[in-house]
Amino acid sequence: MSVGGSSAQTRSARVGAGAFQFQAQVGWEQLPAGWNLVEAAGVASDSTGNVLVFNRGEHPLIVFDRQGRFLRSWGEGFFVRPHGLTIGPDDAVYCVDDMGHAVHKFSPDGKLLLSLGTRGVAADTGAQGFDYRTIRRAAGPFNCPTNLALAANGDMYVADGYGNARVHHFAADGRLIRSWGSCGAGPGEFHLPHGIAVDRAGTVYVADRENSRVQLFSPDGRFVEEWTGIARPCQVRIDATGNIYVAELGYRAGMFPGNVPPPQATAEGASPTGGRLSIFSAAGQLLTRIGGGERPTAAGDFLAPHDVWIDRFGDVYMAEVIASAGCPGGPPPAECHTLQKFTRVTN
């Protein structure tokens, strides 16, 4: 199999501030000739630094090395629609298939180890398709789940978002321990729980996308606090030192019909906040923001951020769903990127 050049013309830019400065690179990934990611729903790296991209092309899991060189692919024909990706400390690969209504755990070489949910069967919430506004009742796993996070003891927390409004807590062996959440904007309620992370103390962070906030919970689902001033968060990740990275979709792409940006999202005379990456301290202090959607085709900016991952070297990967998110007034520009690498600048 011949390997072609990058999936996009290589472009780079220096972004960030203070201790969080990066060289953003578009076109880092080197795909085989004729291959296309279409859009990258999830991205994660393993203990060696190899990078897996969970994408909506013909080859759903593509593995690259840190330099972007193609290594292999797997998962062809298995998933209905790739959505969320997490890699555990043992390099097990967890894939969330939203339209398949299931979560799957694989060995690093792609052997199926465990499945959660009944594949192809949606929980009865009354939801109509992907529209969270049509949910009529909370239910068990799953109706279009979105992402999975691992606790230190191996427990799994799954955000069940598009067709449900719940978080499901599973033991490492797949046994359901508890579920929490319902539709709404109050504490412990959700309008599309889309991303999820667990810190070393066991606190669960949920990206409550259409409420434009991150909610924090105890390991057993008790509400702790919320972080606002966030523009439709899609995913939350935590680095080795406890900093919180939030991929924000913003208000220029992927809006449900009839929804409008909140007044505080638009400064007088300006456009609504676009896609961006925000980095917070463990205490919730904003450290820096990257992007904002002013130049979504440029290196270091975004149209539709969907996932973020921090590898053990401190480098950051951002995945975008440019095809399904859409743009006001028409399709996204052809030069929009769906994957970027942000190499940490140390000097």
C-alpha positions in Angstrom: 0.0 0.0 0.0 1.5 3.3 -1.1 1.3 6.2 1.3 0.5 9.6 -0.1 1.1 13.0 1.3 -0.8 14.8 4.0 -4.6 14.9 3.9 -4.4 18.7 3.6 -1.8 21.2 2.6 0.6 21.5 5.5 0.1 24.8 7.4 1.3 25.8 10.8 1.0 28.7 13.3 2.2 29.4 16.8 -0.7 29.8 19.2 -1.5 30.0 22.9 0.0 32.0 25.7 2.2 31.7 28.8 3.0 28.2 29.7 0.6 26.9 27.1 2.1 27.8 23.8 1.9 25.4 20.8 2.9 25.1 17.2 -0.4 24.2 15.5 -0.1 22.0 12.4 -2.7 21.2 9.8 -1.8 18.3 7.4 0.3 16.5 10.0 -1.4 13.1 9.2 0.0 11.1 6.2 -2.9 9.1 4.8 -2.5 6.3 2.2 -3.2 7.5 -1.3 -6.9 7.8 -1.9 -7.9 7.7 1.7 -10.0 10.4 3.4 -11.0 10.9 7.1 -14.2 12.6 6.0 -14.3 14.0 9.5 -12.5 13.1 12.7 -15.0 12.3 15.5 -12.4 11.2 18.1 -8.6 11.2 18.6 -6.5 9.6 21.3 -2.9 8.4 21.8 -1.5 5.2 23.4 1.4 4.7 25.8 3.9 4.7 23.0 2.7 8.0 21.5 0.9 6.5 18.5 -2.2 8.4 17.6 -5.6 6.8 16.8 -8.2 8.7 14.8 -11.8 7.6 15.0 -13.2 8.9 11.8 -16.2 8.6 9.5 -14.4 7.5 6.4 -14.1 3.9 5.1 -11.4 3.1 7.6 -12.8 4.1 11.0 -9.7 3.6 13.2 -6.5 4.8 11.7 -3.2 4.6 13.6 -0.3 7.1 13.0 3.0 7.5 14.8 3.9 10.8 16.5 5.3 12.1 13.2 2.0 11.5 11.4 3.2 8.4 9.5 0.5 5.9 8.7 0.9 2.6 10.5 -2.4 0.6 10.1 -6.2 0.7 10.2 -8.9 -1.5 11.7 -12.6 -1.6 12.5 -13.8 -1.5 8.9 -17.5 -2.4 8.6 -18.1 -2.6 12.4 -19.5 0.8 13.4 -22.7 2.5 12.4 -21.3 6.0 13.1 -18.1 6.7 15.0 -18.4 9.3 17.8 -16.2 9.1 20.9 -12.8 7.6 21.5 -10.8 6.9 24.7 -7.6 4.9 25.3 -6.9 3.5 28.7 -3.6 3.2 30.6 -3.3 -0.4 29.4 -3.8 0.8 25.8 -7.3 -0.7 25.6 -9.4 1.2 23.1 -13.0 2.4 23.9 -15.2 3.4 21.0 -18.6 5.0 21.3 -20.9 4.3 18.4 -23.7 6.8 18.7 -26.1 5.5 16.0 -25.2 2.0 17.0 -26.4 2.8 20.6 -23.4 1.0 22.0 -19.9 1.3 23.5 -17.2 -1.2 22.6 -13.8 -2.0 24.3 -11.0 -3.4 22.1 -7.5 -4.7 22.6 -4.8 -2.4 21.1 -4.8 -4.6 17.9 -8.6 -4.4 17.5 -9.9 -7.6 19.2 -13.4 -7.0 20.7 -13.2 -7.4 24.5 -16.5 -6.0 25.9 -19.6 -4.3 24.7 -22.0 -2.1 26.6 -25.6 -1.6 25.5 -27.7 -3.6 23.0 -26.2 -3.0 19.7 -28.6 -1.3 17.3 -31.3 -0.9 19.9 -32.1 2.6 21.3 -33.3 3.0 24.9 -36.9 4.2 25.0 -36.7 7.9 25.7 -39.3 9.1 23.2 -36.5 11.0 21.3 -36.8 11.6 17.6 -33.4 11.0 16.0 -30.6 13.2 17.3 -32.7 16.1 18.6 -32.3 16.3 22.4 -35.3 18.6 22.5 -37.6 15.7 21.7 -36.6 13.6 24.7 -39.7 12.7 26.8 -38.2 10.6 29.6 -34.9 9.5 31.0 -34.0 5.9 30.4 -31.1 3.4 30.8 -28.3 2.8 28.3 -28.2 3.9 25.5 -29.9 6.3 23.1 -27.2 7.8 20.9 -24.3 7.8 23.4 -21.5 10.3 22.9 -18.3 9.7 25.0 -16.7 7.5 27.7 -14.3 8.4 30.5 -12.3 6.0 32.8 -11.8 6.4 36.5 -8.6 5.4 38.2 -10.1 2.1 39.4 -11.2 1.2 35.8 -14.8 2.2 36.2 -16.4 3.6 33.1 -18.6 6.7 32.9 -20.6 7.2 29.7 -22.3 10.3 28.5 -25.6 9.3 26.8 -26.4 12.5 25.1 -28.3 13.0 21.8 -31.3 10.8 22.5 -31.0 10.7 26.3 -29.9 13.1 29.1 -28.0 10.7 31.4 -24.6 9.7 32.7 -24.2 5.9 33.2 -21.6 4.6 35.6 -20.3 1.0 34.9 -17.9 -1.2 36.8 -14.8 -2.3 34.9 -16.5 -5.6 34.1 -19.4 -3.9 32.4 -21.9 -4.1 35.3 -24.2 -1.0 35.5 -23.7 0.7 38.9 -26.0 3.7 38.6 -27.3 6.4 36.2 -28.2 10.0 36.8 -29.6 13.0 35.0 -32.7 14.2 33.2 -33.6 16.9 30.7 -33.3 20.5 31.8 -31.0 23.3 32.7 -30.9 22.9 36.5 -28.1 21.3 38.6 -27.7 17.7 37.5 -29.9 18.2 34.5 -28.6 18.1 30.9 -29.3 19.4 27.4 -27.0 17.0 25.5 -24.3 15.6 27.8 -21.7 15.3 25.1 -18.2 15.0 26.7 -17.0 13.5 29.9 -13.8 13.2 32.0 -12.8 11.9 35.4 -9.9 13.4 37.4 -7.6 11.6 39.8 -9.8 12.4 42.8 -12.8 10.8 41.0 -14.6 14.0 40.1 -16.7 13.6 37.0 -16.7 16.5 34.5 -19.6 16.5 32.0 -19.7 18.8 28.9 -23.4 19.8 29.0 -23.2 21.1 25.4 -26.5 22.8 24.7 -26.5 24.4 28.2 -23.0 25.8 27.5 -21.5 24.7 30.7 -19.4 21.9 32.3 -21.0 20.3 35.3 -18.9 18.6 38.0 -20.1 15.6 40.0 -18.9 13.4 42.8 -18.1 9.8 41.7 -21.6 8.7 42.8 -23.3 11.4 40.8 -23.9 14.2 43.3 -23.8 17.7 41.8 -20.7 19.7 42.9 -20.6 22.8 40.8 -20.8 24.2 37.3 -18.5 26.1 35.1 -20.1 28.6 32.7 -18.8 31.1 30.1 -18.2 28.1 27.9 -19.5 27.9 24.3 -21.2 24.6 23.7 -18.5 22.2 25.0 -18.1 19.0 23.1 -15.4 17.2 25.1 -13.4 17.6 28.3 -9.9 16.1 28.9 -7.5 16.4 31.8 -3.7 16.5 31.4 -1.1 14.8 33.7 -0.9 17.9 36.0 -4.7 18.3 36.4 -5.3 21.1 33.9 -8.7 20.9 32.1 -8.9 21.1 28.3 -12.4 21.9 26.8 -13.2 21.6 23.1 -15.9 24.2 22.4 -18.1 23.9 19.4 -19.2 27.6 19.6 -22.2 29.1 17.9 -21.3 29.2 14.3 -21.6 25.5 13.3 -23.8 22.6 14.3 -26.6 24.7 15.7 -30.0 22.9 16.1 -32.7 24.5 13.9 -34.4 27.3 15.9 -31.6 27.6 18.5 -29.8 30.9 18.8 -26.7 32.0 20.6 -27.3 33.4 24.1 -26.9 37.2 24.3 -23.7 37.0 26.3 -22.1 34.9 23.4 -22.0 37.9 21.1 -20.2 41.2 21.9 -21.8 44.3 20.5 -21.0 44.5 16.8 -19.2 41.1 16.7 -20.0 37.6 15.5 -21.0 34.9 17.9 -18.2 32.9 19.5 -16.8 30.3 17.2 -15.0 27.0 17.8 -12.1 27.1 20.2 -10.0 25.3 22.8 -10.0 26.5 26.3 -7.6 25.4 29.0 -8.5 25.8 32.7 -6.6 25.1 35.9 -8.0 22.4 38.2 -9.7 25.2 40.2 -11.5 26.4 37.1 -9.3 29.5 36.3 -9.1 30.2 32.6 -5.4 29.9 31.5 -5.6 30.4 27.8 -7.9 30.1 24.8 -6.9 29.1 21.3 -9.0 29.7 18.2 -12.4 31.3 18.3 -13.6 30.7 14.8 -12.6 34.0 13.2 -10.5 32.1 10.6 -11.7 28.5 10.8 -9.6 27.3 7.9 -6.4 28.6 9.4 -3.9 26.5 11.5 -4.8 27.0 15.2 -8.4 28.0 14.6 -11.5 25.8 14.3 -14.9 25.4 12.6 -16.4 22.5 14.7 -14.1 21.1 17.5 -15.4 17.7 18.6 -12.6 16.0 20.6 -9.3 16.9 22.2 -6.5 14.7 23.6 -3.3 15.4 25.4 -0.5 12.9 25.0 2.2 12.0 27.5 4.6 14.4 25.9 2.2 17.4 26.4 1.2 17.6 22.7 -2.5 18.2 21.9 -4.7 16.8 19.2 -7.9 18.3 18.1 -10.6 16.5 16.0 -13.4 18.4 14.1 -16.6 17.2 12.5 -16.7 19.7 9.7 -19.0 17.8 7.4 -21.9 17.1 9.8 -21.7 20.4 11.7 -22.3 22.5 8.6 -22.1 26.3 8.4 -24.6 29.1 8.2 -25.4 29.8 4.6 -24.0 26.6 3.1 -21.4 23.8 3.4 -18.0 24.4 5.1 -15.1 25.7 3.0 -13.2 23.0 1.1 -10.0 24.0 2.9 -11.4 23.3 6.4 -9.4 20.8 8.4 -10.7 18.0 10.5 -7.5 17.2 12.4 -4.8 19.3 13.9 -1.7 18.6 16.1 -0.5 21.2 18.6 3.1 20.5 19.5 4.0 22.0 22.9 6.6 24.8 22.7 9.0 24.6 25.6 11.3 27.6 25.1 
